[in-house]
């Protein structure tokens, strides 16, 4: 599948690769992080940060038929994203890239993790000029890898999410809150205040209440 160029000649407008995962999980969360610069850490995000720091601190590995690069810088002009891969295994001869993304929890019902990994694969394809048909997600809770096939459906979803995330971030606007089941496990819920701001009181009602006081 050919992905149209996101924004030719504007490398300074590439968005963080991680924004795709944030956007697919919640567009408002994505904007709070990447537009407003807000962040709050809870136990889950702290565990995830420590896991990534441990992976990034690991030494490159080399053995016959395998070279593992950690913290590899990535970029895709087609998607309009840039970031780093937790690990990329270069397998065989000539070496073929195989991205591996580390997550603290367990496999999820939504496809945000898969989209993030697929975006890494598209970056690697552009950078090395070779197909990347598959990668893996490693989940810390289960201590297992889950193989991910980068089929046409996942690539189309990744391209759409990248386009939407770039448009929202570059617009500089934060979407209004919509309370959903994912809000309770979001570290930004106190900053987002979805239950309070989803249906804010009308200004006229607020003024009337203040006058009565």
ChimeraX attribute file (.defattr): number of C-alpha atoms within 10 A of each C-alpha:
attribute: neighborCount
match mode: 1-to-1
recipient: residues
	/A:1	8
	/A:2	7
	/A:3	13
	/A:4	11
	/A:5	12
	/A:6	18
	/A:7	13
	/A:8	10
	/A:9	9
	/A:10	10
	/A:11	14
	/A:12	7
	/A:13	15
	/A:14	19
	/A:15	22
	/A:16	16
	/A:17	26
	/A:18	21
	/A:19	25
	/A:20	29
	/A:21	23
	/A:22	21
	/A:23	22
	/A:24	23
	/A:25	18
	/A:26	19
	/A:27	22
	/A:28	22
	/A:29	27
	/A:30	25
	/A:31	24
	/A:32	20
	/A:33	17
	/A:34	23
	/A:35	17
	/A:36	14
	/A:37	9
	/A:38	14
	/A:39	12
	/A:40	13
	/A:41	12
	/A:42	12
	/A:43	9
	/A:44	13
	/A:45	14
	/A:46	13
	/A:47	16
	/A:48	17
	/A:49	15
	/A:50	12
	/A:51	16
	/A:52	17
	/A:53	13
	/A:54	11
	/A:55	16
	/A:56	18
	/A:57	11
	/A:58	13
	/A:59	10
	/A:60	14
	/A:61	11
	/A:62	12
	/A:63	7
	/A:64	8
	/A:65	12
	/A:66	16
	/A:67	18
	/A:68	20
	/A:69	20
	/A:70	21
	/A:71	18
	/A:72	15
	/A:73	13
	/A:74	19
	/A:75	24
	/A:76	23
	/A:77	21
	/A:78	19
	/A:79	25
	/A:80	25
	/A:81	26
	/A:82	22
	/A:83	20
	/A:84	18
	/A:85	24
	/A:86	21
	/A:87	21
	/A:88	25
	/A:89	21
	/A:90	18
	/A:91	15
	/A:92	12
	/A:93	9
	/A:94	8
	/A:95	13
	/A:96	20
	/A:97	26
	/A:98	19
	/A:99	26
	/A:100	25
	/A:101	21
	/A:102	20
	/A:103	20
	/A:104	20
	/A:105	15
	/A:106	15
	/A:107	19
	/A:108	9
	/A:109	7
	/A:110	10
	/A:111	15
	/A:112	21
	/A:113	22
	/A:114	25
	/A:115	26
	/A:116	23
	/A:117	27
	/A:118	27
	/A:119	29
	/A:120	30
	/A:121	27
	/A:122	26
	/A:123	27
	/A:124	25
	/A:125	18
	/A:126	16
	/A:127	12
	/A:128	11
	/A:129	10
	/A:130	13
	/A:131	13
	/A:132	21
	/A:133	16
	/A:134	17
	/A:135	23
	/A:136	20
	/A:137	21
	/A:138	19
	/A:139	17
	/A:140	17
	/A:141	11
	/A:142	11
	/A:143	12
	/A:144	13
	/A:145	16
	/A:146	14
	/A:147	13
	/A:148	19
	/A:149	15
	/A:150	21
	/A:151	12
	/A:152	10
	/A:153	9
	/A:154	17
	/A:155	21
	/A:156	16
	/A:157	17
	/A:158	26
	/A:159	22
	/A:160	15
	/A:161	22
	/A:162	27
	/A:163	17
	/A:164	15
	/A:165	27
	/A:166	22
	/A:167	13
	/A:168	20
	/A:169	22
	/A:170	14
	/A:171	11
	/A:172	12
	/A:173	14
	/A:174	18
	/A:175	14
	/A:176	13
	/A:177	19
	/A:178	16
	/A:179	17
	/A:180	10
	/A:181	7
	/A:182	10
	/A:183	20
	/A:184	12
	/A:185	10
	/A:186	18
	/A:187	17
	/A:188	19
	/A:189	16
	/A:190	11
	/A:191	12
	/A:192	21
	/A:193	14
	/A:194	20
	/A:195	14
	/A:196	11
	/A:197	13
	/A:198	13
	/A:199	12
	/A:200	10
	/A:201	10
	/A:202	8
	/A:203	9
	/A:204	9
	/A:205	10
	/A:206	11
	/A:207	11
	/A:208	10
	/A:209	10
	/A:210	9
	/A:211	8
	/A:212	6
	/A:213	6
